Amino acid sequence: MGKITVEFLQTHNTYRNKHGAPPLTISQDLCRSAKSWADYLLSIKTLQHSSGGKFGENLFYTWSSGGKSLTGHFTQVVWKDTKELGYGVATDGKTVFVVGQYLPPGNFTNPGAFEKNVLPPNKTPAPGKGEYM
């Protein structure tokens, strides 16, 4: 795995650990899909979810004028039943799109799904760090 992939996975798993969710693994299929979608978003310069709904999805978009950015769906990151992660990045030097895709998807609103899958943060110190995760 490349450095960015390791950092992306470790960051997700740090938040998941804090919320009592098991670690994710990288899916190369999801990475290819997310990269393709990030490339498309860059070409149209619009932040929108892909269609189909077969996986969960997080989008990040930033542009150079004013340092503005948009992001959403933290609960998908910590959704307990999600097992796999893929990401893709596209940039033209001024604009950056990052797409994260997740299987199985999360953020379901049926009764009890949120409570079962998005646990409150734990208060356990990080091993050897003396700080809370």
ABEGO torsion letter per residue (X at the ends): XBAAAAAAAAAAAAAAAAAGBBBBBBBAAAAAAAAAAAAAAAAAGBBBBBBGGABBBBBBBBBABGGBBBBBGAAAAABAABABBBBBBBBAGABBBBBBBBOBBBGBABBGAAAAABBBBBABBBBGAGBBX
